[in-house]
């Protein structure tokens, strides 16, 4: 099935846990330096750099220089849509620590996802705007 080669290589990029964690970390639309991404996804800076290079080569990420730092960000809204779709399909993980519980509570309450407000706050805001006739 070589006609699907590009699909398989693309799905392999999304299928790697570290690369997906990087994409999730960047899915709010912010640009972050590699060192901060490494801390967020809990891998070494060297490992992060390897994965960032693969994501850049695939066109999933772009970078901008600012001083001595390179800031990485999602290159295309379609990439963020795939990440969001995969998150929606994935079953929730079991909360095993206070940190997990606090993170889950914060994400459930409010978050941004590549240009839109999500979570309970986003739902409440949308309902209020609809009820007031600001949107239909």
Protein Blocks (a to p, Z undefined) as FASTA:
>chain_A
ZZlmmmmmmmmmmmpmklmmmmmmmmnopacdfklmmmmnopafklmmmmmmmmmmnopa
ccddehjbccdddfbfklmmmmmmmmmmpccdddfbfklmmmmmmmmmpcceehiaedjk
lmmmmmmmmmnopaZZ
